[in-house]
Amino acid sequence: MDIEEAKKYLKENLTQKRYKHSLGAMKAAKELGRAYGENEEEVEFAGLVHDIAKELSKEEIELALKKYKIIPDEIEKEQVSLLHSKLGAAIAKELFNISEKTQKAIEYHTTGNKDMDTFAKIIYLADKIEENRDYPEVEELRELTKKDLDKAILFVLDFTIQKSVKKGRLIHPDTIELRNKLIIKS
């Protein structure tokens, strides 16, 4: 798990905009990791590499699915962009020998998952609040993230689900399960 090696790889394989986002997520993850008692180096690394597979071409996605023996579910077949989290976890594992905890956090950062631990919640939120994000709700989300990870995730899920419904998109079952778990828990 060499952060400089990962930066070099990402700089060569992502657009400048996506690389800048990855650096922002790394910084946000480190800050959240410190605030919530997670290993700063590990959470920082996960924040950096979370979108490692985000810009794969359709052909690269197909090859990676076969290579890593990942079988897309029905939703992922329709919304292929969701696969970047599962593929990213597999690629990061192969390239950087990351821990299972880091692998799960990368895998869960797009749809969420009812089994997310604090580490995974940090990566999920770091992706949404990093300093380069600029959408109307981001400041409110940043403040909420400082107070309560679960409430911040619920805020993101509600926003994301509403946006998906308006656009006629499918909603992944993992997203629904996570939302329901958080509501039952609160």
Beta strands, then each sheet from edge to edge (+ up, - down):
end
